[in-house]
Amino acid sequence: MTIIFLSNGINMTIYYVQSQVVNHVAGIVDNFLIDDYLLADEKITQDFLKLDITKSEQNYLALKKKPS
């Protein structure tokens, strides 16, 4: 199987789309190939972006201040 991903060449240093494309295609082919960490990261990002910007900023700053 070959996956061809065409990009506009923008440097994606913060959010890599290529790995998500490969992960989704691999998950379609075989459920054992799903990267759970990447999938969780995508779901967190998606939920974060659903909020309005002020609520998103408040949540981000609260998480940043919280010790890990």
DAURMO-V406837 format. One record per pair of residues at least 6 apart in sequence whose C-alpha atoms are under 6 Angstrom apart, sorted by the first residue. I is the first residue (numbers start at 1). GAP is how many residues later the second one is. D is the distance in Angstrom with one decimal. If there is no record, write none. Layout:
# DAURMO-V406837
i:I gap:GAP d:D
i:I gap:GAP d:D
This chain:
# DAURMO-V406837
i:26 gap:7 d:5.7
i:27 gap:6 d:5.7
i:27 gap:7 d:4.8
